[in-house]
Structures are given as C-alpha cells and as structure tokens.
Amino acid sequence: MTFGLILLILNLFSPQFTEAGQAKLEKMVKDRDALTQQWKESESKKSGIFGNRTKKDMIETNEWLERIIQKDNLIMDELRMIGDIETTTATQTGEDYKAIAFKQEKDVQALKRAVAERDKSLDKMLSSRRTFEWTTTIFFLSTLGLGYWIYKSRKTS
C-alpha cells in the first residue's frame, strides 16, 4: 500500500515514465498487494492447540514476508532503472541544447561577418558617391566662375 502511494507521488512529480515501465510498475505493485493480502491471511491463521499460532504458521508468515521483500526489491530496481533512463534523457536533452546553442552561436558569427562585409561595401559606395558629389560641385563652381569671367570680359570689351 505504501509503495502504491510512493508510485503515485513519483507519477505526479515525474511524468516522464515510459508507458511500458509504468505498466510494469503497476503490475508489480498489484502483485505486491496480492502478496500482502496473502501475508495477512497467513498472519490470522492459528492452527495450534487452544487457537494459538504454531511454528509452522510463523514460518509460513515469514515466507510471505520474504516474498514481499523480494517484490519490493524488484520494484526498487525498476524505479532505479527508470530514474537512470530519466537521467540519461535529461543529459541527452542538455547535450541537445548545447548543440543548438553552439549552432546558433555559429550562425550569429556568420551574420556578424555578413553585416561587417555589408558595412564595408556601403562605406565604399558612400566614399565613391562623396567623390562624385565633390567632383560635381567643383565642376559646377568652375563652370560658374568661367561663365562669370566670360561675362566680365565681354562686358568690358
């Protein structure tokens, strides 16, 4: 009965039990409950004189207790195995997260390099545009100056 409660608590707090493992545990707990019921029946047996328990009755009761202990040990082994599986699953999940984080870090580095290259090309384009703007401004001012000079030279002549 107490193992049933333990399994219920473990089931509530750890929903990662596999279906097969859960079914196996439930079967083992049912077997243990049946053994406990048979132990109680043997405990109530009194085949001795004057309604007392005999040595044979006590040996039979002890045998049922030994079977219950063996079943408890099997249940505990199964719980340990499930715990190991969960630990392995958690470790693998952690490794998966590390791999995902590493991949994302690589992607971020690649994006940073692409942004840096794009910045360089933009700077180059901006530089060539500035050169064109200055050239156009100088050409405009020299044309304006030349026009003014021609105007002054014609007006004086």
N, C-alpha and C positions, 0 to 999 in steps of 0.2 A: 504494500500500500504506500509506504514512504517512497519507494523507488518510482511509483506511479506519479507521485507529486513532484519528485525531482525531475522526471522526464517532462512533465507538464511545464514546469518552470523553465527548463532548458529549451523546450519547444517555443515558449513565448519569447524568450530573450535571444534565441538563436534560430531564426527561421531558415538557416542555410542547410539544414539536414537534407540529405538526399531522400527521395521518396522510398527507395529500396531500403536504405538504412533506417528510416523512420518505421517502415513496416516491420523490419526485423526486430527493432527495439520493442515495438508494441507487442509482437508475438512473444518475445522473451519475458516481458512484464506480465503478460497473461499467463504464461507458463509458471512464472514465479508466484502469481496469485493462486494458481491451482495447487502448487506445492505448499503454499502457506495454509490453504484450506485443509489439505490432507494432514499437515502437521497438527493443526488444531484438532482434527478428528482423532489423531493418534494420542494427542495430549489428554483428551477426555476419556480414553479407554482405561478401564480399570477391571482387569480380568483376574485379579488376585482374590485371595480369601478375604472375606469381610469387605469387599468393594475397594480394596487397595490396589495400587499400581505394582506390577511385578517388574522384575529386572528386564524381562523380555519386552514389556511395554515401554520402559525407559530407553532401551536400545533402539527400538523402532522409532521412538520420538527423536532420538539423536541422529538416526539415519536420515529422517526427513529434514532435520536442521542442516545436516551436511549437504544434502541435495539443494536446499535453499541457498546455502553459502556458495556452492558451485555455480548456481544460476546467477547469483549476484556478481560473482567474479566475471562470468561471461558478459553480463550487462555492462559492467565497468570497462571491460576490454573493448566492447563495441563503442562505448562512449569515448574512450581514449582514441580509438581509430577515427571516429567522426571528428573529434577535436583536431587530430593530426591533419585530416583532409581539409578542414576549415582553415587551419593554419597555412597549409600549402596553398590553398586557394587565395587566402589573403596575401601571402608572399608573392604569388604569381600576379595578382592584381596590382600590388605595389610595383613589381617589375614592369608591368604593362604601363603604369602611369609614368614610370621613369623613362621608358622608351618613347612614350608620347611627348613628354616634356622635352626630351633630347631632340626629337624630330621638330618640334615647334621652335626650339632654340635655333636649330639649323635654318629653318625657314625664315626666322626673324633676321638672322645674319645675312641670308641671301637677299632679303628685302632691303636691309640697310645698305648692302653693296649696290643694289639696283638704284636706290634713291641717291646714293653718292655719285654714281655714274650719270644719273639724270641731272643732278645739280651741276656737274662739270659741263655737260653738254649745254645746259641752259646758260651757264656763265660764258661759255664760248660763243653761243649765239648772241647773248647780250653784248659781249665785247665787240663782235663784228657789227652789230647794229649801232653801237655807240660810234664806232669808226665811221660808218656810213652817215650818221647824223652830223658828226663833226665835218666830214668832207662836204656834205650838202650845205652846211652853214657857212663854211669858208668859201665855197663856190658862189653862194648867194651874195655874201658880203663883197667878194671880189668883183662880181658882176655889177653889183650896186655901185661900188667905188669906181669901176671902169665907166659905167654909164654916167655918173656924176662928172668924172674927169672929161669925158667926151662932150657933155653938155656945156661945161665951163669953157672948154677950148673952142667950141662953135659959137658960144655967146660972145666971147671976146673977139672973135675974128670978123 
